[in-house]
Amino acid sequence: MNPILVKRKFEERDVRRVKLAVADIDGVLRGKYISVEKFWSAVDHGLGFCDVVFGWDAADALYDNVKFTGWHTGYPDASCNIDLTTFRLLPWEPGTAFFLMDLSDREGRPLAVSPRLVFRRVLERAASAGYTVYSSAEYEFFCFRETPHSLREKAFRNLTPASPGMFGYSLLRAGQNRDFLVEAQEQLNAFNVPLEGLHTETGPGVYEAAITVTDGLAAADRAALFKSAIKEIAAKYGLIPTFMAKWNADLPGSSGHIHQSLWDGPKNGNNLFHDPGETGLSQLMGQYVAGLVANLPELMAMFCPTINSYKRTVPGTWAPVNATWGIDNRTTAVRVMKSGPNSTRAEIRICGADSNPYLTMAASLAAGLDGIERKLAPPPPSCNAYAASDAPALPRNLAGATRLFRASELARRMFGEDFVEHFAATREWEVRQFERAVTDWELARYLETI
């Protein structure tokens, strides 16, 4: 967006402050408020922002095994590049404008470890081949009648859900929480994160939101902003959403499915996955799906990036366990939707709600493009993928997934050496933190008996 148009918007809407944010390695938005005067100075001359946002984990613990930043570099400022095309007004904060930003090093080079820039790099590869990429995310999330303080006072146990019982697609439960759900839809739409669907899922206080599809980087921006915005909106109603992949062993997990298709141009272009013939699916889509199936195992760490991710990917839980695909099949890792010329697409079902949308969209696009570039043919589609004993297994834990990712030639070719080394190191750190932890399960099983 042209700075002149932004200034006009600021004047029209009486903008008095600006909120800036960057998505960290886990997809968590990190940022701050600045004055309008500081904002315009930053647009003209840049703004410093500590590069520690890519040097610590989700709990602000400093990584001890990354080269990009650390005590050995002094945690210097990176240079902020405000993306004016992401301009939004915060509807729940009158007078506040919002922008996403990207970070560069002291020489002005975009930070290779930035998830947003990783997705942009793969999008540029697709564009060079003549493809416009359309994507969307859908998230399942549980809501609790808690506060940040009560969560900790209860040690994250015995939490009160927003509504009781298992009641998927329930108009009754949605109606009982209508004030929150209606305001969420209206506020998100005003925030340019429109939803095309919102409903209860099966489980106490759980919802599924489908974000409206769009092209390019904006699709991942919408997904990242949704996760942050819904938490802010929910707080007004005394609710805390969680995007953990599996917060309770006895309840379904929370997915973060990604939908993607390739077109030959924006808006009025043609969906290259659709074929008007008998099958309804183009050869290009077959190659894309083949690339996904072939590359899912070695890119699993990008789709399932936390220790908890792998508690969801077990048989019979509506989550995939192997590299499979099928037509409108919810047991497979890739669900192909034959939905006509406007909506034929691939749904990548391996991702949990805990995933970073920039990385899941980058990984799925990279895998699909690899299938096209190598002209791969897909294996036969699965019926019940849980019973497909000959299908390639997916890694069963983050340690195994990270080993495959670090060794992946595809990842290094598509995302760059610096990102692969950095991301792999952060996942290895995550594994080490878990290996040191003593869990409730261990206490209950061993403390008295052994």
Buried (B, 14 or more C-beta within 10 A) or exposed (E): EEEEEBBEBBEEEEBEBBBBBBBBBBBBBBBEEBEBEBBBEBBEEBBEBBBBBBBBBEEEEBBEEBEBBBEEEEBEBBBBBBBBEBBBBBBBEEEBBBBBBBBBBEEEEBBBBBBBBBBBBBBEBBEEEEBBBBBBBBBBBBBBBBEEEBBEEEEEEEBBBBBEEEBEEBEEBBEBBEEBBEBBBEBBEBBBBBBEEBBBBBBBBBBBBBBBBBBBBBBBBBBBBBBBBBBEBBBEBBBBBBBBBBBBEEBBBBBBBBBBBBBEEEEEBEBBBBBEEEEBBBEBBBBBBBBBBBBBBBBBBBBBBBBBBBBBBEEEBBBBBBBBBBBEBEBBBBBBBBBEEEBBBBBBBBBBBBBBBBBBBBBBBBBBBBBBEEEBEBBEBBEEBBEBEEBBEBBEBBBBBBBBBBEBEBBBEBBBEBBBBBBBBBBBBBBEEBEEEEEEEEEEEEEEEE
